[in-house]
């Protein structure tokens, strides 16, 4: 019923397009002009002109001429980019046929980035009070990674919780899971984020740009954005009048990863479309301590499509995506000879035998394994009124199916099976500019239904309703930008009871000899969030930032009510229905300096979180691990969620030196540090669990924009990724152990190969990670707590060893 009501409202809003159109009859608003080089005044063919708020752009022709049609009237931010040149971002007033010429100068750094995360309209990065990192496709192409989070975890202040190469979750400044909101094309991603072994269901090959906001961002995104936001932008239409596509392929040596991607998209007379498909598969990875790690293999198949229409009344876009992942779950069990063991069906009897080389090299996961399917439909609309205001309506529907298989005797029987259906909605009204104030009012939220369909149970079936109203505003006072807002959130979770008979089969009511697995309950959470921030640029090269924000996070279903074995985390979990919502108050301060020869930035933060939720290991009466009996044949230790006041503080420092006259040389360094403590904690409980260690990343890189005949944009780099010891751990009850430091040596080289018309034929990227084949364990990798190898005495599984990667990208373009 709710879906129908919201849909009816949206149809009423967007159907009478001409009523809202802000142009005169017969008038088509356009922006046209030229893009030229500042040094030689020559044209820059291929330069892109893009309106982030309109999702519309064009490309300059051989003479540097461009034209963007079907624009609404009003004031918009336009972004002009060309490789090797400093991007231009300007406010342009569109009214009828508008002309604007752009002149771009050479640059070795990017100083005019545009962001859309956490703001009401597209904004220059340096004018945003909150710290944001930006990743574009060229960064992803140059990075060796097995999934999307693995790639962005190289950024300062960003790390990952890992459970094998296919499964990673983002962590921002020491906070992860449901404290980080992931947004993909205007819709927050919903797919059981509470689980350690639940990764992101987003195709990493189908990404154009990623913006990572660090700090509470509840104003735009509601509950869960306590640590920040990862905004993944995939759906950027190709320039008007073009048909573009590409073919990408990747091979990685360590786990034999093969990745393929193909896409094609067009844009003509305001109508745009897109098709894409991806497949990745990998066998087990290896390192010098474990050799091949059994069942770290995975298979991944994705596809999607989209259509859109841009006219002078605004735009409407409809997109569909399908994501399918089948990863193995690493248990790390070994025999008395230190060999990994696998389950087999021996004439109807389950047995365990040593794994063979063919098992390691197989591309088909063994038991236990997962099967994840995620389908998503997004309808994004933006409509412009004659008075200069506009309204956006964004709807999303997602279905996430997460299944675990663990019985070798019944390979088709599902152990855990969660089916999550989410309806996302958001309506924002952007007021017309009032004396420089840009103000937005909105409402957004979601409705969820999660149901159990397996033979085992970790969380109950539940329904969730979430809604929030907010107001944002910003204004430039010359060199000073002021931004802030308020939000009110309401969330209710209704959990179903679950009764089991003496054979542990679900029954509608309690029975003699049965058990009550979950009790029914309902919890309501409400909170007010707010923020205010300043960005001040006393001179063009220097920016000072200060932001204070209050965030909110309601406890998730696992924290409230888990009761069962969580195979992926190798433990038995208990929830706590008495948990309260987390409330965060954070202050951020930053300084950014960009000159011709040096780029420097420092950001510091202090975060005070009341009712911080964390899990700790339970002990039995004899002081040893508490081992629940039900559904716990492997004897996993029990963990339970509890709360306390927490303090997190730290920051990031980065510097990039590109000295004169060798501007092609970059020596970049970044330092990331976060400390997490519990108030009134003892020696063993004073540190928060799962806090990443101090990290130093140093890179020496050469970028050669102009090269010889047939080649351009050559680069070469060498990188040292250093993690220090993490000794500040939640050691009580053996919940967490100290992790030793390590350093990974990485390198890469690449180039674009062009034809006589200077058009790219293909791009080639060759890279290597962990060249010295270092054996290491990441402090946030759950495999660190796998079983002991009785031969070596080492506990857990180690990370990936030396890995070579080759990526090939072939662009396609038609007119």
N, C-alpha and C positions, 0 to 999 in steps of 0.2 A: 504494500500500500504506500509506504514511504517513497519507494522508487517512482511509482506512478505520479505521485503528487509533485515531486521535484521535477520530473521530466515534463509534466504539463506546464509548470511555471516557466521552465526554460524555453519551451516551444512558444509560449506566449511572448516571451522576451525577444527571441531571435527571428520569429517568422516575418514580421512586417519590416523587412530590411529598409525599404525606401522611406518609411516613416522616420527611421533613425539616420538615414544618410545625410551627410552634412555638406554635400556639394549642390550646386545649382543644376537644374536640368540641362543635360547635354555637356556638362563640364566634367573633365577627367583630370584629377590632380596628378601631376607628374613632377619628378625631380630629374633634371638632366644636366650634363656638363662634361668636363674632361678631368682626367687624373694624369698628372705629369710629374716628372722627376725634378726635384729642386735644383740639382746640380747642372744638368744638361738641358733642362726644359723639354726633354723628349717624352713621348707618351709612355705609359706603363700598362701595356696590354695584359689583361688577366687580373688587374686589380679588382678587389671585391668591394662593393658598396652595400651595406647591410643595415636594416632597421631592426634592432633586437626586439622592440615592443610590438612590431608588426609582423615579425617573422617573414620578412620580404626583402629581397635584394636583387642586385644585378652585377654584371661583370663588364669591365671596360673592354672595348674591341681593340683591334690592331692600331687604331689611331688614338686610343685613350679615351674615346667617347663612351658615355654610358647614359642609360635612361631607365628610370624606375617608374612604372605606371601603376594606376589603380590605388593611389594613396588617399587616405582620409585627410581632411583639413586639420591643421593643428601644429603644435610644436613637438618635434621628435628628436631623439638622439640618433645620429647616423654614425656608423663606424666604417672607415675606409682603411683597407689593409693591402699590403703588398710585401712579398718576401724580401727581407733585408732592409726594409724601410720602417720608420716609426709610424705606427698607426695614428690616424687622425680621428678624433671623436668630437663632433660638434652638434650643437642644437640648431636644428633647421626648422623654419616656419614654412609649412606647406599650404599654399593657397593658389589653386589653379596651376598653370605651368610655371614651375619654379626652377631657376637655374643656379647652380653652384659648382665652381671649379675647385678642385683639390690639388694641392702640391705637397708631395711627400719627400722627406729627406731621408738619407741613409741613417741607419741606427743599428747598433749591435745588441741593444736591450729593448724590452717591451715596457713602455712607460704609460700607455694610454689604454689599459685594459678596461673592458666594460663588464659589469656584473649585473645579474638579475636575481641573485639569491638574497633573501631577507630584506628586500627593498620593494617599494610600491611601483616604481618605474625603473627602467634601465639606467644605471648610474656609473659614473667613472669610479674605478676601484679606489683611487686615492681620496675620493670624497665620501667613502663609506666608513663610518666610525668603527665597524667591527672588522677583525682580521679575516681575510679571505684569501685562499690559495687557488690558483687557476691552472688547469691542465688541459692542453689541446691535443688533437690527434697525433701531431708530430712527436710529442713527448711519449705517448703510448707506443708509437712505432719504434722508437729508439730504446724502449725498455723491455727487458726480458722478464716475462711474468706468465703465470699459468691462469690467472684470473684478474678481474678488474681491481679488486681491493689490493691484491699483491702489487699492482703497479702504482697506485696512489699512495701506498705505504712508504714510498721513498720521499714524500714531502715532509718538511719540518712540522712537528706536532701531530703527525698522523702515523698510526701503527695499525697492527692487525692481530686479531685472535684467529689462529689457524688450526685446522684439523685435517691436514693433508693438502696436497696441491690444488684440489678443486674447491675447497671450502675455506673462505676467509671472511671475516667480519671487520668493518672499520672501527677503529678506536681513535678518538680525538682527545688529546690532552688527558689521557688516562681513563676516559669514560667510553664505554661501548654498549653493545646490545641495544636494548630499547631506549638508551639515552642518546642515540644518534638516529636522526630521521634521514632516510634515503628517499630522494625525490627523483622520479624519472619522467621527464616530459610533463611537468606540472602536476603529477599525481604521486603521492607518497607510496612507496613500495611496501606492500604488506604480505609477508610470507613467513610467519613464525620466527620473528627476529630474536625471540628470547633464547633460542637454542645455540649452544656453542658450535654445533656442527651444521648450522643452517646458514648458508651463504646467501649472496645476493643473486636474485633471479633476473639478471640483466646481461644482455649480450655485450661483451667487452669489445667485439669487433664493430659493433654498430653504435659507436660513441663519437660525437663531434667535439664535445667540451665537457669538462667537469669543474664545478665550483665547490670548494670545501669551506664552509663557514665555521669558524672556531668560536664556541661560546654559546650561551643560552639563546635560542632563536624561537621561543614559544610564540612570539607575536604573530608570525605568519603561518606557523606549522602546528601549533597547539602542543598537547602533551607529547612527551618523548624527545623533544629537541633540546634536551638539557645540556648535552655536550656540543651540539652543533648540527650541521646539515651537510649531507653530500648530495649535491644537485647534479644529476647526470642528464645532459642535454643530447638527445639522439636525433630528434626530429627537427632538423634545420633544412628547409626547402632549398633546392639548388637555385642558382640565379635565374631570373626570368629569361625566357627565350632559349633555354638550353636543355639538353638531355645529357646527364652525366651518370657515371657509374664507376665500378672498379672491381677488380679481382685481387684478393689478398691470400697469401699462403705463408704459413709459418711452420718450421720444423725445429724441435729442441732435442738435443742429443741425450740428455740424462734420462728422461723417461719416455723417449721416443714420441714426443707429442707431435701430432699432425693437426694443423688448423687451417680451415678453408673458409673463405667468406666471399660472397658476391652480392653486389647491389646495383640497382639501376633506378634513376629518378628523373622526372621531367617537370618543366614549369612553362606553361604557355597561356598567355591571355588571362592570367590570374588563377588558372587551374593547375594544381601541382599534384604529383603522385610519386609513390616510392614502393619498391619491392626489395627484399633482401633475404638472404639465407646464410647460415653458419653451421659448421660442424667441427668439433674438436674431439680428439681421443688421445689417450695416453696410457702407457703401461706403468708399472711400478717405478718409482724413482729410487735412486741409490745414493749412498754415502760411504765413506771409508770405514766407518764403525759397524754399520748394520748391513752393508752391502745393499741388496735390493730390499725395500720395505714392503712386505707383503700387503696387498690389497689397497695400495695408495693410488690405484689406477682410476680412470673415469672416462665417461663418454658424454658428450654434450651436443645437442642439436637444437638450433633456433631458427625461426623465420618470422617475418612480419611484413606488413603492408600499411600504406597510408594514403589518404587523399585530402586535398585541401582547396579552399577557394579564398583568394584575396581580392577584395574590391574596395571601392571608396567608402563603403560602410564599415569595413573592418575585415575580419577573416573568420573562417570556420574550418577546423581540421579534425579529421577522424582517423585514428590509427589503431592497429591491432598488432599484438606481438605474442609469440608462443615460445616458451623456454622449457627445455627438457634436459635434465641432468641425471646421470646414473653413476654415482661415485661409490667406490668401495669404502668400508669403514675399517680403519686400521685398529686392530686390537693389541698388536705387539706381543702376542703370546709365543713363547719359544719352548723347545724341548730341552732335555738335559745336555744336549750338545750345542745349545745356543742357536739352533735353526728355527726359523719361523715355521709355525704349524698351521695347517688348514683343515677345515672340516670336510669329511667325505661321507658318501652314502655307501656303506659296505654291506650290500645285500640286505638292506632294510635296517641296518644298525648304523648309528652316527658314530664315526670314529675320527680321530685326529692323527694326521701324518705330516711328515716334514714336506714343506713346499719344494717344488722342483724349479728348474730354470724356465721351463715352459709356463709354469704358473706366474712367475714374475714378468715374463715377456708378453703374456696374454693381455689383450685389450678389453676383455670382458670381466667385470668385477666379480669377485667371489663372495661368499657369505661371511659376515653380514654385509649388507649393502643397502643403499637408498635408491629410490626412484622419485624424482621431483618433477612435477609438471606445473607450469605457471602460465596462464593465459590472461591477457590484459587488453581491455578495450578503453580508449580514451577519446573523449569528445571535448575539444578545446575551442572556445568562441570568444571573440572580442569585437564589440560593437561601439561605434562612435556616434555621438550626438552633435547636433549643430552648435550647441553652446560650448563645445570644446571638451566636454566630459565624455566618459566612456564606461562601459560595463563589460566585465568578463565573466563567463560562465564556463566552469570546467567540471566535467563529470567523468568518473572512471569506474570500471567494474573489473574486479580481479577474482580469479579462482586459483587457489594454490592447493595442490594435492601432494602431500609428503608421505611416502610409504617406506617402511623398513622391512627387509626380508632377512631372516636369520636362521631358518630351519632348513638344513640341507636335505632332510627327509621329505619335506613338503615345500619345494622351492617356490610354488605359486601362492602359498599362504602368507598373508600379510600380518606381521607382528604389530607394529605401530602404524596407524594410518590416520592422519589429520587432513580434513578437508575444510579449508578456510575460504569463505566467500566474503568479499569486501566491496561495498559500494561507497565511493568517495565523491564528495560534492564540494564545490567552492564557488561563491559568487562575490565579486569585488566591484565596487563602484568607485571610479576615479573622478574626483571633482575636477572641474576646470581650474587652470592655474589662477590663483588669487593672490596678486601682489607677490608672486614668487613662491608662495606656499603650494606644495604638491601634497594633496591629502587623499587618503583612500580609506573607505569603510568596507568591511566584508564580513562574511560568515562562511565557515568551512568546517568539515568534519567527516565522519564516516559511520557506517553501520556494518557490523561484522557478525558472521555466524560461523562458528568453528565446531565441527562434529567429529566424533571418533567412529572409525569403521574397521578397526583392526581387532586382533585377539588379545593385545596387551594395551595397557592404559598408563600414560604418564600424566596427562592433564585431563580434566573433564571437558565435556562439550559445554559451550557457553555462547552467549550473545552479548555484543558490546554496542553501545551507542555513544557517539562522541560528537559534540558540537561546540563551536567557539565563535564569539563575535569580537571584532578587533577594529582599531583605527590606527592608522600610521600617517605621519606627516614629516615633511622635510623642507628646508629652505636654505638657499645660499645667501650669505651676507658678505659679498665680496670674496675674501679669502677664507671665510669661515662657513662651514656647513653644519647645520644642526638637524638632527633626526631623532625621532622617538615615537612612542605609541603606547597603547594599553590594549589588554585582551582579557576576556573572561571565558573560562573553559568549564564545561560540564561533561563528565563521563560516568556511565553506569555499566557495570559488568554483572550479568546474571548467569550463574553457573548451575548446571544440571547435576542432580544426584546420580550416582551409579551404584547399583547393587549387583553383587555376583553370587551365584549359587555355589554349592560345594565343589563343582567342577570349574569354577571361575569363569562361568558364562554369564553375560548380562541378563538380568531379570528386571521386570518393572517395579518390584517392591521387595523389601527384605524377606528372606526365607530362613527357615531353621537350618543351621549349619553353614549358612552363607556369610558373606562379609559386606560391609559398607565401604566401598572403595573411595567414593567422594560424597560428601554431604552437599546439598544444595545451599547456595548462599547468593546474596545480592549486595554489592558494594557500590556506593556513589562517591564520586570525587569531584570537587569543584575548586577553582583557584583563580586568582587574578595575577596576570603577568604584566610586566612593563619594562621599558628600556628608554634611555636617553643617551645620546652620544654626540661628540663633537669631532670634527675634522678641520684642522687649521693648517694652511699652507702659507707661511710668512714670505717664502720665496718659492719660485717654481720648482726648485729641486728638492725642497724639504717639506715633509708633511708630518704633523703631530696629531695623534688620535687618542681619544679617551671615550670609554663607553661603560655604562653601568646597566646591568640587566638582571631581571628576576625571571627564572624559569620554573617549570612545573613538570612533574612526571608521575602519572599514576602507576602503581605496581601492575605488572603484567600477570597473565593467568598462571604461568609457571611459578612465579614468586608467591602468589596467593594460595595455590592449591595443588602443586605437583605432588605426586605420590607414586613413585615407580622407578624402574631402572632406566637411566638415560644412557643408552649404549654409546652414543657418540662422545660423551664426556667421561665414560668409564666410572660411573658412580650412581648411587641411589639417591634420589632427590625428594625432599619434603618441602612443601609450601607452608605459608603462614597466612591464614585469612585475616589476621589482625593488623597487617601492615598498613601504614599510612602513606600518603603521597609524598614523594621527594619534592623539596622546594630549594631552589638554588638562587643564590645572590652572588653575582660575579662582577668584578671590575677588571677591565682591560685597558692597558695603556701601550702605545706604540710610537716609534719614531722611524720614518722612512726617508732615506736620502738617495737620490738618483742623479749622478753627474755623468759627464762624458766618459770617465775612466773608472768609476766605482759605483756600485749599487750596494747599499747597506740598509739593514732593517733589524729592529729589535722589538719584540712584543712580549709583554709580561702580563700575568693574570693571577688573580686570587679568587678562589671559588669556595664559598661556604654553603654546604648542603645539609639541610636538616632532614632527618628520617632516611638517611642513605641506606640503601638495601644491598646486602651482600650475603654470600653463603659461606658457611664454615662447616668443617667436618665435625660430626658427632662422635662422642666416645661412649663406650659401654660402661657398665658398673665396675668392670675390672680395669678400666683405664685404657683398654685397647679400642680399636675401631669398632664402631657400632655397625653390625652387619645384619640388615633386615633379611627375613627369610622369604617372604612372598616374592615370587618372580625374580629371584636373585640367586640363581644357581651358581653364578660365577663369584659370588661373595664380594660384591662391590661395597665399599664403605659408604656410609650415609652422610649426606650434607643437608643442612636446613638453612632457610633464609631468615635473616634477622636485620635489625636496624640500629643506626647510631648516627651521631653528628659527625660529618666528615669535612675535612679541609683539604683542598687541592691548590697547589700553587706551582709556578714555574714559568716557562716561556720558551721562545725561540729566538735565535740570533742567526742572521744570514749575511753573507758578504760575497759579492762577485766583483773581482778585479779584472778589468780589461784595459791594460795600459796602452798608452800612446807610444809609438805609432803602430804597434801590433794589435789592432783592435779585434782581430780574429781570435785572439787568445783569451780564454776565460779561465780564471782560477776561482772556483766557487766553493764556499764552505758554509755549512749550517750546523747548528747545535740545538738539540731539542732536549728539554728537561722538564720533568713533572714529578712532584712529590705529593703523595697522598697519605693522610693521617686520619685516624679516628680519635675523636675527643675522649679524654679520660681512659685511653687504652693502656694496658700494661705493656711490658717489654715485648711480649709475643703477639699482642693484638693492637699495637699502636699504629701499624702501617696498613693501608688499604690493600686488599689483594688485587692481583692482575694490573699492576702499574708498570708500564714499560720503563726500562733503564735509561740512563743518560746515553744519548746517541750523537755521534759526530759523523757527518757525511762530507767528504771532500772530493772534489772533481776538477780535473784539469782537462779542458776541452778546447778544440780548435774548430771554428766555424768558418768555412771558406765559401762565401756566397757566389763569387765569380770565379769560374774555373776554366779549364781548357775546352776545346771544341767537343761537343757531344756530352758534356757532363757539367753539373752545377750542384750547389748546395752540399758540397762534401763536408763531412764532419768526422772527427776522431776524438775519442775520450778515454780516460782512465779514471777509475773511481775507487775510493776506499770508504767502505761502510763499516764504521766502528761502533760496537755496542759494549758498554762498560758492564762490570759485574752488577747484578741486582741483588743486593744484600738486605734491602729494606723490604722484608716480606711479612705477610701474615702467617707467622710460623706456628701459632697456637693450634693444637690438635693435629699437627702435621698437615694443615690445610695447604700450605704453600712452602716450597723449598727455595733455597738460594740458587741463582743461575749464574754461571760463569760468563765472563765477557768473551768476545770474539771479534774478529775483523774479516770482512769479505772483500776481496779484490776483484773488481769488475772492469770490463773494457768493451768498447764498441767502435764501429766505423760504418759509414754509410754514404750514399750519394744518390742523386737523381740523374738519369740518363735521358738525353733529349735528342730530338731530330733537328733537321736543318732549320725548321721554323721555330726552334726553341720551345717546342711542346714536349712535355714529359712523356717518354715511352714507358719507363718503369722506374721504381725506386727500390734500392737494395740496402738492407740493414743486416750487418753481421755483428754479433755481440757474444760476450761470455760473462757468466756470473760465477763467482767463487773459483777464480782461476787457480788458487793454491789448494783447492779441495779441502778446505777447512771443515772439521767436524764440529758442529755447534748445535745448541738447543736454544730456540727463542723462548724468552720468559713467558710469552703469551700463547705459546703453542701447546694445545692440550695433550699432544702426543708425548710431551715431556714426562707425563705421569703414567705412561703405560708400564707394563710389567718389567721386571728385572731380567737381564741376561745373566744366568747363573754362571756362565763360563767367564765372562769379562767383569761381572760385578756392576755393570753400568745399568742404570734405571732409565726406562723410557726409550723413545725413538729419536733419532737425530734428523736434522734438516737436510735439504737437498745438497748434494756435492757439486762438483764441477759440471757446468751446463753450458753448452754452445747453442746459439740460436741463429737461424737465418730467416729473414722475412723478405718477401717479395710483394710489391704492390704495383699493379698495372692499372692506371687510370683510363677511363673511357669517356669520350666526349663527342656529342653530336649537336648539330644546330638544326 
